[in-house]
Amino acid sequence: MRRIAISVAVVIALGGLACSASPAGAPADAVTRFFAAVESGSCSAMLAELGDGYRAELEREGMGCNELIDQMRTYPFEAVLDTRVDGRNAAAHLVHTRLRGRANEVVIRVQAENGQWKIMAL
């Protein structure tokens, strides 16, 4: 019985480490990959950069991949200005970007999901 308890404790500890580890690369990398996919018109690559919850939200709103690409192409990506930790959630990052045709910077929320940085809100 003690061996089982120790094994369970080790699994829980290792699972906690896996969840708390940051993905490789910078949070802004997900944003630049997303906009590169928009520019190339690749739905699969674009959707791969979105978090599961955000993808589901877009689907509920009836926003298909082609509509999202068309909408995002209205304001082409120019640059990442900076990245800051979200004050509401230390696990999330706010990526400040400049999009052509927009007077103000656009803030994109990015967070780790399944070991990768994913966009959670545009």
N, C-alpha and C positions, 0 to 999 in steps of 0.2 A: 504494500500500500504506500509506503514511504517513497519507493522508487517512482511510482506513478505521480505522486505529488511533486517530486523534484522535476520529472519530465515535463509536467504541465507548467511549472514555474519557468523552466527554460524556454519552452515554446512561447509563453506569454511575453517573456523578456525579449526574445528575438523578434517576435512580431511587433513589439513596441518600437524596437530599433528600426525595423524596416519602414514603419509608418512615419517615423519622425525624420528619417534621412531625406535630405533635399535631393531632387533630381539633378542629373548632370546638366551643365550649361546654366545660362542665365534665364530668368523669367521672360525677359524681352525676346529671347530666341523664339518662343512660341508665337509671338506677335509678328516677327519678321517672316517666319515660315508661313503663317496664315496669309499675310498680304502677298507673299510670293505665289502662293497657291491661287489667290484671287486673280492676280495678274495673269497667270498662265491658264486660268479657267478650269483648274483641277478640283472638282467637287470632293473627291475622296481625300486629297491632301488637305484641303481647307477644313473639312469636317473632322479630320484627325487631330486638328489643333484645338478643337472645342471640347470642353468638359461635358461629361454625360448629361448632367442636369441642364446645362445651357442648350445643348442639342435638343433635348426633349422639350424644353420651353419653346424653342423656335418652331419645332414640329407642331406643338399645340396651337401656336399662333398662325399656323398655315404657311410659314416661311420655308419654302423649299430651297434647295441648294442654288439653283439657277437664279432665283429671286434675290438671294443673299449676295451672290456674286455681282449681279447687276447693281444692287444697292451700294455695295462696298466700292465698286468701280467709279461711282459718282465722285468720290473724294479719294483719289489715289494716295497711297502711303508715301511720305517723304522721309521721315526720320523718327527714331526713338530719341526723345529729349532726356528722359531720366526714368529711373525706377525707384520706387519707395515702398517700404513695408506699409501695408494697410493698417492704419491705426485701430480699426475695428476688429481685425483678425491678424495676428502676427504671422500666420501661415500663408496669408495672401499678400500679393504684391500689386501695386498700381503702376502700370507702365504708361507714362505720359508720352504721347506721340503727336507728331504734326502731320496733318493730312492736307493735301493740296486743295485749295478752295474753302478751307475752314479758317475762320478768324481766330478761334480759340483752340488750344490743345485738346486732344481727345484722350481720355483716361480709360485704359483697358485693364480690367481686373484679371489677374492670373494667379493660379494656385496649383500646387502639386496634386496630381491624381494618377493613381496606378504607376507611380514612379516617373512621371513626366510632367513638365509644365504644361498646363492647359488653360485656355481662355475660358473664364467663367461669366464674363459680362463684357459687352461692347458698349 
